[in-house]
Amino acid sequence: MSLLDRIFGGRHERATLEPLYRQIVAAGRDPYWYREGWVPDTIDGRFDVIASLLALVLLRLERDGDAARRAGILLTEVFIDDMDGTVRQLGIGDQVVGKHVGRMMGALGGRLGAYRMAAGDEADFAAAVRRNVFRDEPHSEAAVALVAARLARFRDALGPVPLPGLLAGRLA
């Protein structure tokens, strides 16, 4: 494979995951999170919801092992591309874009670890949501419970979706 194939081939491969990524972002933009769940309707609050939903999808892809490994990498690359563009649209200069995107990747990785460790224990999952969505400053414990329950329903709905359907953007 030539260097150009590797560079531009990756873009083509990533494009196949864009429908899935768009569905994740659409789910994260649902006003429910911000109205009923009291997640702050800010750039950071929206990032926290979208990163949490993405983390749950990536954990679902992990379940399929080698068959989904490349898709998980490509989906993460689509996220990086989106975050890079978003940071630039906010007016962040070229010299610090990488630092901001790096922090966002760290935040995504933190959510992956937290939600992976909380698997099967709803109290631990709610604690992870408290830290990762509300940054330990929730409007109320009822808001944490509501958002944790909705994220858990999202996670559980991903379980039975066959891999081809998931990769095509079907989230439930």
C-alpha positions in Angstrom: 0.0 0.0 0.0 1.5 3.3 -1.0 1.7 6.3 1.3 -1.0 8.1 -0.6 -3.3 5.1 -0.3 -2.7 5.0 3.4 -3.4 8.7 3.8 -6.5 8.9 1.5 -7.6 5.4 2.0 -8.1 6.2 5.7 -10.3 9.1 4.9 -12.5 6.8 2.7 -12.7 4.2 5.5 -13.6 6.9 8.0 -16.4 8.1 5.7 -18.1 4.8 6.2 -18.4 5.5 9.9 -19.8 9.0 9.5 -23.5 7.9 9.5 -22.9 6.2 12.9 -21.0 9.3 14.2 -23.8 11.6 13.0 -26.4 9.5 14.9 -24.3 9.7 18.1 -24.1 13.5 17.7 -27.8 13.7 17.0 -28.5 11.7 20.1 -26.2 14.0 22.1 -28.0 17.1 20.8 -31.4 15.9 22.0 -32.8 18.7 24.2 -33.9 16.0 26.8 -30.4 15.9 28.2 -30.3 19.6 28.9 -34.0 20.3 29.8 -35.0 17.3 31.9 -31.5 16.0 32.7 -30.1 19.4 33.7 -26.8 18.8 31.9 -25.4 22.3 31.3 -26.4 23.4 27.8 -22.9 24.7 27.0 -20.1 23.6 24.7 -18.6 21.6 27.6 -22.0 20.0 28.5 -22.7 19.0 25.0 -19.2 17.5 24.7 -19.7 15.6 27.9 -23.0 14.0 26.6 -21.6 13.2 23.1 -18.3 11.8 24.5 -20.4 9.6 26.9 -22.6 8.3 24.1 -19.5 7.7 21.9 -17.8 5.9 24.7 -20.8 3.6 25.1 -20.8 2.8 21.4 -17.0 2.1 21.4 -17.5 -0.2 24.4 -20.3 -2.0 22.4 -17.9 -2.3 19.4 -15.3 -3.9 21.8 -17.7 -6.7 22.5 -17.4 -7.8 18.9 -13.6 -8.1 19.2 -11.4 -8.3 16.1 -14.4 -7.9 13.8 -15.0 -4.4 15.1 -11.6 -3.3 16.2 -10.9 -1.3 13.0 -14.3 0.3 13.1 -13.7 1.5 16.7 -10.4 3.1 15.6 -12.0 4.7 12.6 -14.9 6.0 14.6 -12.5 7.5 17.1 -10.7 9.2 14.1 -14.0 10.7 12.9 -14.5 12.1 16.4 -11.0 13.6 16.3 -11.6 15.2 13.0 -14.9 16.6 14.3 -13.3 18.0 17.4 -10.4 19.4 15.5 -12.8 21.3 13.2 -15.0 22.4 16.2 -12.0 23.8 18.1 -10.9 25.7 15.0 -14.4 27.1 14.5 -14.2 28.4 18.0 -11.2 30.4 17.0 -8.5 28.4 18.7 -5.2 29.0 17.0 -3.3 26.4 15.1 -0.6 26.2 17.7 -2.9 25.0 20.5 -5.5 23.0 18.6 -3.6 19.8 19.2 -3.4 20.4 22.9 -7.2 20.9 23.1 -7.9 17.9 21.0 -5.5 15.9 23.1 -7.4 16.9 26.2 -10.7 15.8 24.5 -9.2 12.5 23.7 -8.1 12.1 27.3 -11.6 12.8 28.4 -13.0 10.2 26.0 -10.5 7.7 27.3 -11.5 8.5 30.8 -15.1 7.8 30.0 -14.2 4.6 28.3 -12.4 3.4 31.4 -15.0 4.6 33.9 -17.9 3.1 32.0 -16.0 -0.1 31.3 -15.3 -0.5 35.0 -18.9 0.3 36.0 -20.3 -2.4 33.7 -23.0 -4.4 35.5 -23.2 -2.1 38.6 -25.7 0.7 38.2 -24.5 2.6 41.3 -21.0 2.6 39.9 -22.4 3.7 36.5 -24.3 6.6 38.1 -21.1 7.6 40.0 -19.2 7.6 36.6 -22.0 9.7 35.0 -21.8 12.1 37.9 -18.1 12.6 37.4 -18.0 12.5 33.6 -21.2 14.3 32.6 -21.8 16.7 35.5 -18.1 17.1 36.4 -19.1 16.4 40.0 -21.4 19.5 40.1 -24.8 18.2 39.2 -28.0 20.3 39.5 -29.4 17.5 41.7 -29.0 13.9 42.5 -32.3 13.4 40.6 -30.6 14.8 37.5 -27.7 12.3 37.9 -30.2 9.4 38.3 -32.2 10.6 35.2 -29.2 11.0 33.0 -27.5 7.8 34.2 -30.8 5.8 33.5 -31.1 7.3 30.0 -27.4 6.5 29.2 -27.9 3.0 30.6 -31.0 2.5 28.3 -28.9 3.8 25.4 -26.1 1.3 26.3 -28.5 -1.6 26.7 -30.3 -0.8 23.4 -26.9 -1.1 21.6 -26.4 -4.7 22.8 -28.7 -6.5 20.4 -27.9 -4.4 17.4 -26.0 -6.5 14.9 -22.6 -5.1 14.0 -23.5 -4.3 10.4 -26.5 -2.3 11.5 -24.5 -0.5 14.2 -21.8 0.4 11.7 -24.5 1.8 9.4 -25.8 4.1 12.2 -28.5 2.1 13.8 -28.3 2.7 17.5 -31.3 0.6 18.6 
